Amino acid sequence: MKVTFSTLSFMHQEIRDELLACFEETLDHGWFIQGRQLQKFEKDFAEYCGVKHCIGCGNGMDALYLILRALGIGSGDEVILPANTFIATALAVSYAGATPILVEPSVEDFLIDSSCIEGAITLKTKAIIAVHLYGQAVDVGEIKNLAGKYGLFVIEDAAQAHGAQIMGETVGSLGHAAGFSFYPGKNLGALGDAGAITTNDGMLAQKVRAIANYGSETKYLHKYLGVNSRLDEVQAAMLRIKLRHLNKWTQARREIAVRYLQEINNPKISLPYNNNDGHVWHLFVVRCKERDILQQYLKERGIETLIHYPIPIHLQTAYGQMGLGENAYPAAELLAKEVLSLPLYYGMTKQEVDYVIEILNKF
Ligand SMILES: *Cc1c(COP(=O)(O)O)cnc(C)c1O
């Protein structure tokens, strides 16, 4: 049996007619940037996250960049983030002109280790980015306490966690502002690049919107040194349709994850920590000391897996300027050597899940 890592085709087959009809409507309407599709999607997504404002933008990295710019964070400032995130979190900070300061993740739940944050705070620190990695919401309580104590902003990187919840609160509403990605492979994905910012702060929302639109609030009046990062009408239209189905698709992901959690029982494989039922399982990530051997073993048996992420940020060539070598972040480095993401997607059959579990248990 062959089990692919992920495919979007079951989602798209299910809503193909809706997507095509909406594409035709947008085409015929003839307005492609900043029109009614975007307005409607922003309203729907703000509601979905339980926040007052949503601003569409070009992609997830831009979303984080725009938040930083609107908060006035740039040259000479430091921003704290976990060392095991996707590099875009750090690149957004660098792109804004600020310095990313990495801290260790917890090897238990893969999320930023709150107990490591205070030691990384300096007089230059302006914000902490909580990354809801793999679809699990960060418990931001302790992070908010620290932010209050030191006068910092809490920014969420919610690129992997649309709809994830913690203690009844939805991701996107947990900090001062959140950045979302709608890259096609994310839990809510466009048919191309797209992103959004959510916040309850009206002033911040207005500033983000302006910076994303050449720094302009009124046509040809430019208040900020802005950029062009907007969410196109066609993508907004597609996202609006897909958002209506998201909870059902997430539920299907949860059912697969629950089976993995209950039925994978190989002592060589550690299962992901799951402290709440608000996890949206963007990825199902196990740990194994013999990870590379396990990956090869699965490949030989037709099961495709991926590694998120094989090289921590401080060991990337692009961040050589950090001047950090091996052992700078032992927990992040350990995870990079041991994590493996299993197949998990909407439309995965019971037989496929059975097979993955059976093969893993025989390793
Ligand atoms: C995907 C992702 C991003 C970047 O989103 P893009 O839309 O690809 O720019 C940022 N942070 C995390 C954690 C991501 O997974």
PDBQT file of the ligand as one rigid body, heavy atoms in Angstrom, charges set to zero:
ROOT
HETATM    1  C1  LIG A 401       3.833  28.613   6.888  1.00  0.00    +0.000 C 
HETATM    2  C2  LIG A 401       4.360  29.332   8.064  1.00  0.00    +0.000 A 
HETATM    3  C3  LIG A 401       4.707  30.687   8.023  1.00  0.00    +0.000 A 
HETATM    4  C4  LIG A 401       4.771  31.468   6.738  1.00  0.00    +0.000 C 
HETATM    5  O1  LIG A 401       3.616  31.506   6.004  1.00  0.00    +0.000 OA
HETATM    6  P1  LIG A 401       3.702  31.804   4.414  1.00  0.00    +0.000 P 
HETATM    7  O2  LIG A 401       2.293  32.050   4.050  1.00  0.00    +0.000 OA
HETATM    8  O3  LIG A 401       4.286  30.611   3.768  1.00  0.00    +0.000 OA
HETATM    9  O4  LIG A 401       4.555  33.021   4.260  1.00  0.00    +0.000 OA
HETATM   10  C5  LIG A 401       5.094  31.306   9.188  1.00  0.00    +0.000 A 
HETATM   11  N1  LIG A 401       5.178  30.633  10.347  1.00  0.00    +0.000 NA
HETATM   12  C6  LIG A 401       4.880  29.329  10.426  1.00  0.00    +0.000 A 
HETATM   13  C7  LIG A 401       4.973  28.651  11.752  1.00  0.00    +0.000 C 
HETATM   14  C8  LIG A 401       4.474  28.627   9.294  1.00  0.00    +0.000 A 
HETATM   15  O5  LIG A 401       4.202  27.324   9.378  1.00  0.00    +0.000 OA
ENDROOT
TORSDOF 0
